[in-house]
Amino acid sequence: MVNYKNYKVWQKSHNLVYDVYKMVNLFPKDEQYNLVSQIKRASISIPTNIAEGCGRETQKELIRFLYISSGSAHELDYLFLISSELNFISKEKSTFLLNEVDEIKRMLASLITKIKSTI
């Protein structure tokens, strides 16, 4: 088992959750149970799956949960894109968030590759 808090990708995705929760407060109220809910779930899924994977018995299981985190990051990427296109968030905020998610996706891919090379 590995301490998930030591992974920079967990730290970065954990910080992203804070940004997301602040940002969605600006969305229209009628999106609270639609887009807002989906964005929150996708964002929190990234660090949560990293943490869960670190608690598993094998490196293969950790990799599986890292792939799930990656899938959630890709989902969040699209949700930020559509939020921007619907003018729920500014282009500047969208660019910032999309860059953060892209970095998280790269970090996850790198971590998966690194762990795979050890098994």
C-alpha beads as a LAMMPS data file, in Angstrom:
LAMMPS data file: protein, C-alpha beads

119 atoms
118 bonds

1 atom types
1 bond types

-500.0 500.0 xlo xhi
-500.0 500.0 ylo yhi
-500.0 500.0 zlo zhi

Masses

1 110.0

Atoms # bond

1 1 1 0.000 0.000 0.000
2 1 1 1.119 3.510 -0.845
3 1 1 0.195 6.795 0.841
4 1 1 -1.890 8.511 -1.834
5 1 1 -1.146 11.948 -0.348
6 1 1 2.472 11.582 -1.505
7 1 1 1.498 11.534 -5.184
8 1 1 1.717 14.948 -6.834
9 1 1 -1.133 13.969 -9.169
10 1 1 -3.357 13.338 -6.138
11 1 1 -2.371 16.715 -4.647
12 1 1 -3.084 18.497 -7.925
13 1 1 -6.432 16.744 -8.435
14 1 1 -7.384 17.401 -4.802
15 1 1 -6.754 21.130 -5.358
16 1 1 -8.805 20.996 -8.552
17 1 1 -11.808 19.799 -6.536
18 1 1 -11.655 23.034 -4.531
19 1 1 -11.551 25.099 -7.721
20 1 1 -14.505 23.172 -9.127
21 1 1 -16.658 23.585 -6.035
22 1 1 -16.044 27.357 -6.047
23 1 1 -16.675 27.641 -9.780
24 1 1 -19.978 25.757 -9.928
25 1 1 -21.541 28.178 -7.439
26 1 1 -21.685 30.593 -10.375
27 1 1 -23.766 28.265 -12.568
28 1 1 -27.484 28.869 -13.093
29 1 1 -29.621 27.327 -10.359
30 1 1 -31.457 25.139 -12.877
31 1 1 -28.146 23.355 -13.575
32 1 1 -27.636 22.294 -9.946
33 1 1 -28.885 18.756 -10.522
34 1 1 -27.610 18.412 -14.064
35 1 1 -24.289 19.787 -15.191
36 1 1 -23.155 20.956 -11.736
37 1 1 -23.772 17.549 -10.211
38 1 1 -21.923 15.812 -13.047
39 1 1 -18.944 18.193 -12.797
40 1 1 -18.686 17.674 -9.044
41 1 1 -18.849 13.882 -9.374
42 1 1 -16.255 13.766 -12.147
43 1 1 -13.850 16.088 -10.335
44 1 1 -14.021 14.310 -7.000
45 1 1 -13.706 10.938 -8.707
46 1 1 -10.137 11.710 -9.787
47 1 1 -8.456 11.991 -6.351
48 1 1 -10.889 9.501 -4.814
49 1 1 -9.913 6.734 -7.223
50 1 1 -6.220 7.476 -6.735
51 1 1 -6.739 7.127 -2.974
52 1 1 -8.761 3.924 -3.350
53 1 1 -6.202 2.397 -5.693
54 1 1 -3.419 3.106 -3.223
55 1 1 -5.328 1.111 -0.626
56 1 1 -5.494 -1.990 -2.781
57 1 1 -3.276 -5.024 -2.435
58 1 1 -1.491 -5.057 -5.785
59 1 1 0.073 -2.674 -8.251
60 1 1 -2.271 -4.036 -10.942
61 1 1 -5.246 -2.923 -8.876
62 1 1 -3.677 0.506 -8.362
63 1 1 -3.216 0.839 -12.117
64 1 1 -6.864 -0.065 -12.689
65 1 1 -7.983 2.739 -10.363
66 1 1 -5.561 5.173 -11.994
67 1 1 -7.221 4.376 -15.319
68 1 1 -10.603 5.131 -13.740
69 1 1 -9.202 8.467 -12.516
70 1 1 -7.975 9.160 -16.023
71 1 1 -11.425 8.438 -17.425
72 1 1 -12.935 10.899 -14.966
73 1 1 -10.352 13.506 -15.977
74 1 1 -11.330 13.056 -19.622
75 1 1 -14.998 13.382 -18.681
76 1 1 -14.254 16.562 -16.732
77 1 1 -12.367 17.947 -19.709
78 1 1 -15.533 17.711 -21.796
79 1 1 -17.736 19.089 -19.021
80 1 1 -15.519 22.182 -18.766
81 1 1 -15.635 22.568 -22.542
82 1 1 -19.443 22.462 -22.717
83 1 1 -19.732 24.746 -19.672
84 1 1 -17.616 27.305 -21.462
85 1 1 -19.560 26.982 -24.700
86 1 1 -22.806 27.514 -22.761
87 1 1 -21.210 30.616 -21.190
88 1 1 -21.536 29.251 -17.670
89 1 1 -17.824 29.932 -17.146
90 1 1 -15.567 32.494 -18.753
91 1 1 -13.110 31.585 -21.497
92 1 1 -10.244 32.493 -19.149
93 1 1 -11.505 30.213 -16.371
94 1 1 -12.205 27.479 -18.893
95 1 1 -8.672 27.724 -20.290
96 1 1 -7.206 27.543 -16.791
97 1 1 -9.327 24.534 -15.814
98 1 1 -8.702 22.707 -19.094
99 1 1 -4.951 23.209 -18.644
100 1 1 -5.159 21.827 -15.109
101 1 1 -7.065 18.765 -16.303
102 1 1 -4.625 18.224 -19.178
103 1 1 -1.733 18.245 -16.730
104 1 1 -3.525 15.777 -14.468
105 1 1 -4.178 13.482 -17.441
106 1 1 -0.485 13.597 -18.389
107 1 1 0.569 12.952 -14.794
108 1 1 -1.764 9.962 -14.533
109 1 1 -0.484 8.521 -17.822
110 1 1 3.096 8.951 -16.638
111 1 1 2.365 7.329 -13.280
112 1 1 0.619 4.394 -14.942
113 1 1 3.597 3.889 -17.255
114 1 1 6.027 4.086 -14.344
115 1 1 4.112 1.564 -12.242
116 1 1 3.663 -0.789 -15.217
117 1 1 7.433 -0.831 -15.731
118 1 1 7.904 -2.167 -12.187
119 1 1 5.561 -5.139 -12.480

Bonds

1 1 1 2
2 1 2 3
3 1 3 4
4 1 4 5
5 1 5 6
6 1 6 7
7 1 7 8
8 1 8 9
9 1 9 10
10 1 10 11
11 1 11 12
12 1 12 13
13 1 13 14
14 1 14 15
15 1 15 16
16 1 16 17
17 1 17 18
18 1 18 19
19 1 19 20
20 1 20 21
21 1 21 22
22 1 22 23
23 1 23 24
24 1 24 25
25 1 25 26
26 1 26 27
27 1 27 28
28 1 28 29
29 1 29 30
30 1 30 31
31 1 31 32
32 1 32 33
33 1 33 34
34 1 34 35
35 1 35 36
36 1 36 37
37 1 37 38
38 1 38 39
39 1 39 40
40 1 40 41
41 1 41 42
42 1 42 43
43 1 43 44
44 1 44 45
45 1 45 46
46 1 46 47
47 1 47 48
48 1 48 49
49 1 49 50
50 1 50 51
51 1 51 52
52 1 52 53
53 1 53 54
54 1 54 55
55 1 55 56
56 1 56 57
57 1 57 58
58 1 58 59
59 1 59 60
60 1 60 61
61 1 61 62
62 1 62 63
63 1 63 64
64 1 64 65
65 1 65 66
66 1 66 67
67 1 67 68
68 1 68 69
69 1 69 70
70 1 70 71
71 1 71 72
72 1 72 73
73 1 73 74
74 1 74 75
75 1 75 76
76 1 76 77
77 1 77 78
78 1 78 79
79 1 79 80
80 1 80 81
81 1 81 82
82 1 82 83
83 1 83 84
84 1 84 85
85 1 85 86
86 1 86 87
87 1 87 88
88 1 88 89
89 1 89 90
90 1 90 91
91 1 91 92
92 1 92 93
93 1 93 94
94 1 94 95
95 1 95 96
96 1 96 97
97 1 97 98
98 1 98 99
99 1 99 100
100 1 100 101
101 1 101 102
102 1 102 103
103 1 103 104
104 1 104 105
105 1 105 106
106 1 106 107
107 1 107 108
108 1 108 109
109 1 109 110
110 1 110 111
111 1 111 112
112 1 112 113
113 1 113 114
114 1 114 115
115 1 115 116
116 1 116 117
117 1 117 118
118 1 118 119
